[in-house]
Amino acid sequence: MAWVKVRDIAYGRFRSPDLDVAEEFLTRFGMHRTERTATALYMRGTDPNHHIHVTEKGDPKFVGLAYYVDDEDDLKRLAKAPGASAVESIDEPGGGKRVRLNEPNGYQIEVVCGIAAVPEIPVKRQKLNSGEAPLSRAGELMRLPKGPAHVKRVGHGVLMTPRFRETVDWFRDTLGMICSDDVYADSKDNLIGSFNRCDRGDHYVDHHVFFCLRHEKTGLNHLSFEVPDFDDVCMGHDYLKKFGSYEHMWGIGRHVLGSQVYDYWADPWGRVHEHWADSDRLNLANGSNLVAVDEALVSQWGEKPPEKFINHASP
């Protein structure tokens, strides 16, 4: 029995030496500044979450991930878990309450509730003349805006670690995540990857909120953000490409596990951020699968992942 069942990912937390450079990249990536202090930057998407990305000023580092629970009762229960902090008031923009823990690789996990909401940022989209609705935009010309993608929310984080089994068990036993797909190489008992989703019973959730990959390196492979649609992934790609100053890591393509249309970019300190659209959505009744690596970590269309991506880990 897990200590709590988190309901979604809340944000990722990083450190960067220059908050101006960090804000420039994240704005071009498609986020909006919620607040900025002398020591930290808080960025949001178009959904009403107060922030989905935190950058503290300091030497480059991936600090950790945060997840939502429903209420303070969940936090009080979690505070009794081994290594957990007491329930704390969050002394940062948006407020709220949290419990902090360290997962097996030493990264900070914040479990939060009560963070203030912000007004949704509306994004207008034209309809598509396709599929079963060939006249949805009858008489109207399609004209996509130029500029950054429209990041909606944070979707998932991916950790690389040699402590694979211990890490996956911790996220399941502590945060209540459940397996969507475990990935094996050679024999079915040789697990090398694990896609995990939130357990919200009959309620449908993203195919994965946490992916863990067994690797000799330890660190964040990427943090992922949802955008409205396929066009938005492509628009964001073209916009970031035009600056000539950001490293493109992989994409555009469509995953097998999760099915997202994806595109990956590194920030100025090498931390990889993903745009995606159109995830599979599952509930408890969908159960779990065991999938061979050569069927799992490939694309339905698009290029194979380059070595620089599949071996990437930001400490």
N, C-alpha and C positions, 0 to 999 in steps of 0.2 A: 504494500500500500504506500503510495507516494505521500510525501509530506503535504504537498499542495498540487493542484492542477492549474498551471498557468493557462491563460486564455489567448495570449498573443505575444509577439515580440513588441517591445516598446521603443528601444533605440540602441544604437551602438555608441560606445564611448572610446575616444581616441585622444592622443596628445600630439600636438604639432608645434613647432617653434615659431610659426608666423601665422597669426589668426587672420591677417589680411589675405594672405595667399590661400589659406584654407577656405575662407568665405568665397573668394573668387572662384575656386574650383567647384565648390558645392553649389553655388548659384548657377554656374554654367552647366552643371550636371542636372539642374532642374529643381533645386530646393529654394526655400525662402528663409531669410533670417527671422526668427521669432524674437530673440534677444541676444545681446552681446554684452559681456562685462569686461573688465580689464584682464580677466584670467580665463574666460571661456566663451565659446560660441555655441549657440543653440539654433539648429536649423529644422524646419518643418517641411511637410508636403502640403498638398491641397486638401487632404482629409483633415478633420478637426483635432488631430493629436497635437499637443502643444509643441513637442519637438520629437524628431526621429533620429537625430544625429547630434552628438555632443563632442566638441573639440576643446580640450583643456590646453592651455599654453604650457609647453614643455618639450623635452626631447621626444622625437618621434616614437610612438608606442601605440599598440592596440591595448586598451585597458580592459574592455570587457563588453558584455551584453546585458540588456535589461528586458524583463518580461512583466506583463500585466497579470495581476490576479483580480478577483472581483471586489474584495473588500478587506478591511483591516483584520477581520477575523482570520482570514487566510494568512496574513502576515504574522499574527500572534502564534498561529500553529507552526509556521515555518521557523520562527525565531527559536523554537526548541530543537531544531535539527542540529546535528554536529557541525561545529564551526560557524554557525549563523550568528549574526549580530542581533542585538535587540531591535525592536521596531523603532525606526528613526524618523523624525521629520526631515524632509528633503530641503536643505537650505540652498535652493537653486531656483531660477525662474520656473514657474509652473507649480511649485510646491509639491504637496502630496506626502505620502509615507512610503517607507521602503524597509526591506531587510537585505543585508549584503552578505554574500558568501563567496568563497573561492572554489571554482571547479577544479578537478584534479590536475590541470596544467598550470594553475596559479592565476588564471584570469578571473577578474571580478564579475560576479553575477549579481545584478540588482533585481529584486522582485518588488514591484511597485504597485500602488493604487492611489486614487484620489488626485492625480495630476490634473490641473485645470485644462479644460478644453478651450479651443480657439475657434473662431468662425471658419467654416469651410471656404476655400477659395474656388469659385465656380470656374469650370473649364468647358467652353462651348465646343461641341464637336458636330461636324456634318455627318449625315447618315450615308451609308454605303449602298450603292446600286449593285447588289451582288446576291448570289445564292438564291434563297427563296423570296427575296424582296428586291427584284430588279428595278422597281420604280420608287424606292424610298427617297431618292433625291431627284425626282423627275423635274426637268427643266432648270436645274440648279447646277452650276459648275463647281467641281471640287477644287478648292484652293486652300491648301494647308498653310498654316502660319510658319514663318521662319523663326528660329530661336531654340532655346533649350527644351528638353523634354519636360513633361509636366509630372514630376514625381508625386505620387499619391501618398504612399506610406512605406514603411520598412516591412520587408517580407520574411527574410531569414538570414541567418549567419552560418558560416561554414568554418569549422576548425580542422586543422591538420594536426595529428599527434601520434607519437609511437605508443601512447597509453590509450589506445583506441577503446578496448573493452571497458576499461575503468571509466573512461569519459562518457561513453554511451550509457552505461548503467547509472552513472550519477545523474545525468539529465532526465532519465526515466524515473529513477527512484526518488529524486528530490523535487523535480518540477512537474512530474506526472505526464511526460511526453510518451507517446506510443509509436511503435514502428509502422511506417508506411512501406518501406522497402529496405531490406538488408541486402548487401551486395557481397558476393563471394568470388574468389579467384581459385581456379583449379578444382578444389573440393568444396562441398557445401558447408563444411565446418570451418573453412578458412575465410572468415569474414574480414573484409577490408574497408567497407563503407556502410553507413547507416543513415537513411533518411527518416526523420522523426517529425510527427505532427502533434499539435495540441489535442488533448482528449476532451472534447466538449459534447460527448454523447451523440445525440441525434443531429446536433448543429454541424453544418458543413464548414470545414476550415481548409486552409491551404494544404496541399500535398505534403509540404515540409516547412517547418519553422526552424529546424536545426538539422544540418548535415555534418557528419563527422567522417573523416577519411584517415585511415591508418597510413602514416608516413614517418620517415626518419626525422623530418623537421617538425617543429611545434609553432603554431601561430594561426592567424586568421587567413584563410584563403580568400574569402570575399564577404562583403555585406551587400544585401540585395534589396532593391527598391522597385515597387510596382508603379507602372505608368498606365495610362488609360487603354492603349491599344497598340496594335502592330505598327501603325503609322508613327506613333509617338516614339517607339523604340528607334525607328529609322531616322526620324527627325532629330532625335537626340544624338544619334551617331554622327550625322552630317554636321551638326553644330559643334560638337567637341572636336571633330576632325579638322575643322577649318582653322583652329588656333595653332595647330602644329606643335603644341607643347605638352600634350598629354599622351601617355602610352596606351595604345589600344591593345587589350590583352586577348580577346577572343570574341567572335561573333561577326555577323548576326546569324543565328540559327534557331532551331527548336529542339529542346531537350526531349529525351525519352521519359525519364522519371521526373514527374511534375509537369512535363509538356510545355513549359514556358518558352516563349520566344525571348531570346536573351541577347545581351550585348554588354561586354565587360571593359571597363576603363580603370587605369591606375591613377590615383591622386598624385600630387607632387612628391610625396614621400613613399610611393609604391603600394599604398593600401588599395586593394581592388574593390571597386563599386560596380554593381550590376544594375542595369535597367532590364525589366522584364514585363511581359503582358501575357495574360491568358493562362493561369495556372489550373491544373486539376484541383478539384475541391472534393474532399472526402469527409465522411463521418465515421463513427466507431464501427458501424456495420460493415464498412469496406474491408476491415481486417488488415492483414500484413502480407507481404510477399518476400520471397527469396529469389534474387535475380543474379545471373552470371555477369561478371564485370564487362565482358565484351558485348553484352546486350543492354547494359545499364548506363555506362558512362560514355555514351555516344549521342549523336544528334539524329533526329528524324530527317532533317535536312540542315545543311551548313557544313563548314569545314571541321575536321577533327581538332580537338583541343591541342594547342601547341604546348611544348614542354614547359615554357615559361609560365604557363597558367597552371598546369596540373601539378607542378612542383613548387608553386608559390605559397609562402607562409610569412605573414607579417608578424613579428614577435611583439 
